[in-house]
């Protein structure tokens, strides 16, 4: 995954009561060279973990920018299905409503369990034991997609800012032109009011802009 441009901070939450699996997934994301994840991307990835559902929800209350959740199903206190349902439907977790969720569980033995996960709006459903490079490539693809979306958003915001600054400069030039010519006072007021009122930037506070 060779990425150009600014790389945003990325956060992956692993929720599983098996410590060995948590370490395996964490190492897969942060250290496995076979995935060909660029160092600039890896250096911006933070991996968090929880060993039960309640701990996961506490982390997600605190962390507002989790990019991906890797979620077991069979866990103490609260299973993965309940966690997924909470994140998708509870208004206290509205910031997680669109966060991608990958189920990774030994409970997924047939299409019935896969469909149940997808009906709860999980994005992917994998069974244990799993093929590390297969899941790793799905993780890489999802993170790459989010990086691209982030960079497109930055580019669009930059474009909008440029257009607003360009419009402001044009209106300032017209203002100085009108003010320097021999219009009557009432004519100047009428022309400038029309110009300022038509601008989404200048109309916010024209007195402050041209006091």
C-alpha positions in Angstrom: 0.0 0.0 0.0 2.0 3.0 -1.3 0.2 6.2 -0.4 1.0 9.7 -1.6 0.0 12.9 0.3 -0.9 13.4 3.9 -1.6 10.3 6.0 -4.1 10.8 8.8 -3.9 9.2 12.2 -5.5 5.7 12.1 -6.9 3.7 15.0 -7.9 0.0 15.0 -9.7 -1.5 17.9 -9.4 -5.3 18.5 -12.1 -6.8 20.7 -11.4 -10.4 21.8 -11.1 -12.3 25.0 -8.2 -14.4 23.6 -5.0 -12.6 24.3 -3.1 -14.7 21.7 -5.5 -13.7 19.0 -5.2 -10.0 20.0 -1.4 -10.2 19.7 -1.7 -12.0 16.4 -4.0 -9.4 14.8 -1.9 -6.5 16.3 1.3 -7.9 14.8 -0.4 -8.6 11.5 -1.3 -4.9 11.3 1.8 -3.4 12.7 4.6 -5.8 11.7 3.7 -8.2 8.9 5.9 -7.2 5.9 4.0 -9.5 3.6 1.0 -7.1 3.6 3.2 -4.4 2.0 1.8 -1.6 4.1 3.9 1.6 3.6 5.9 2.6 6.6 4.4 6.1 6.5 1.0 4.4 7.0 2.1 1.9 9.6 3.7 4.7 11.7 0.3 6.4 11.9 -1.7 3.3 13.0 -2.6 3.0 16.7 -3.9 -0.4 17.8 -6.2 -0.6 20.9 -7.6 -3.8 22.5 -10.4 -4.9 24.8 -11.0 -8.4 26.1 -14.8 -8.0 26.6 -17.7 -6.0 25.3 -18.1 -3.6 28.2 -14.4 -2.6 28.0 -14.8 -2.1 24.3 -17.7 0.3 24.8 -15.8 2.3 27.4 -12.9 2.7 24.9 -15.3 3.8 22.2 -16.9 6.4 24.5 -13.4 7.9 25.0 -12.0 7.4 21.5 -14.0 9.4 18.9 -12.0 8.5 15.9 -11.7 4.7 15.6 -11.3 3.7 12.0 -11.9 0.0 12.2 -13.2 -2.5 14.8 -12.2 -6.2 14.7 -14.8 -7.9 16.8 -15.2 -11.4 18.3 -18.7 -12.7 18.9 -18.4 -15.1 21.9 -17.2 -13.0 24.8 -18.1 -12.6 28.5 -20.4 -9.8 29.7 -21.6 -8.7 26.3 -21.2 -10.6 23.0 -20.2 -9.2 19.7 -23.7 -9.1 18.3 -24.8 -6.8 21.2 -21.8 -4.6 20.7 -22.5 -4.2 17.0 -26.2 -3.5 17.7 -25.3 -0.9 20.3 -22.8 0.9 18.0 -25.2 1.0 15.1 -28.4 2.0 17.0 -27.6 3.7 20.3 -27.4 7.5 20.0 -24.6 7.6 22.6 -22.4 6.0 20.0 -23.5 8.0 16.9 -19.8 8.6 16.2 -19.5 4.9 15.6 -22.5 4.4 13.4 -20.4 4.3 10.2 -17.3 2.8 11.6 -16.4 -0.4 9.7 -16.8 -3.6 11.8 -15.2 -7.0 10.9 -16.5 -10.0 12.9 -13.8 -12.6 13.4 -15.2 -15.5 15.4 -15.3 -19.2 15.9 -19.1 -18.8 16.2 -19.2 -18.2 12.4 -19.6 -21.8 11.2 -22.2 -21.4 8.5 -24.0 -18.9 6.3 -26.6 -18.4 9.0 -24.1 -16.8 11.4 -22.6 -14.8 8.5 -26.0 -13.4 7.5 -26.8 -12.5 11.2 -23.6 -10.4 11.3 -24.4 -8.7 8.0 -28.0 -8.0 9.1 -26.5 -6.2 12.1 -24.6 -4.0 9.6 -21.2 -5.5 10.1 -19.0 -4.9 7.0 -17.2 -8.3 6.9 -17.6 -11.7 8.7 -14.7 -14.1 9.1 -14.5 -17.4 10.8 -11.8 -18.8 13.1 -9.3 -20.1 12.5 -8.6 -17.5 9.8 -6.0 -17.0 7.1 -3.9 -14.0 8.4 -3.0 -12.6 5.0 -6.6 -12.8 3.8 -7.9 -10.7 6.7 -4.8 -8.6 6.6 -5.5 -7.6 3.0 -9.1 -6.7 3.9 -7.8 -4.5 6.7 -5.3 -2.9 4.4 -8.0 -2.2 1.8 -10.3 -0.6 4.3 -7.6 1.6 5.8 -6.5 2.6 2.3 -10.1 3.6 1.4 -10.3 5.8 4.5 -6.9 7.5 3.7 -8.2 8.2 0.1 -11.4 9.7 1.5 -9.5 11.8 4.0 -7.2 13.2 1.2 -10.2 13.9 -1.1 -11.9 15.8 1.7 -8.7 17.9 2.3 -8.5 18.7 -1.4 -12.2 19.7 -1.6 -11.8 21.9 1.5 -8.7 23.5 0.0 -10.6 24.1 -3.2 -13.6 25.8 -1.4 -11.2 28.0 0.6 -9.4 29.1 -2.5 -12.7 30.0 -4.2 -13.9 32.0 -1.1 -10.6 33.9 -0.9 -10.7 34.6 -4.6 -14.3 35.9 -4.3 -13.3 38.1 -1.4 -10.4 39.6 -3.3 -12.7 40.3 -6.3 -15.2 42.0 -4.1 -12.5 44.1 -2.4 -11.3 45.2 -5.8 -14.8 46.3 -6.8 -15.3 48.1 -3.5 -12.1 50.2 -4.0 -13.1 50.9 -7.6 -16.6 52.1 -6.7 -15.4 54.1 -3.7 -12.7 55.9 -5.8 -15.1 57.1 -8.5 -17.6 60.0 -8.4 -20.8 58.2 -7.6 -23.2 59.9 -5.3 -23.2 58.5 -1.7 -26.6 56.8 -2.2 -25.4 55.2 -5.4 -22.3 53.8 -3.7 -24.4 52.4 -0.9 -26.7 50.7 -3.3 -23.9 49.1 -5.4 -21.9 48.0 -2.4 -25.0 46.6 -0.6 -25.8 44.5 -3.7 -22.2 43.2 -4.0 -21.8 42.4 -0.3 -25.3 40.8 0.0 -24.5 38.4 -2.9 -21.4 37.0 -1.3 -21.7 34.1 1.2 -18.4 35.3 2.8 -18.9 39.1 2.9 -22.6 38.9 3.9 -21.6 37.3 7.2 -20.3 40.6 8.7 -19.9 43.3 6.0 -19.3 46.0 8.6 -16.3 44.1 10.0 -14.9 43.4 6.6 -15.0 47.0 5.5 -15.0 49.2 8.6 
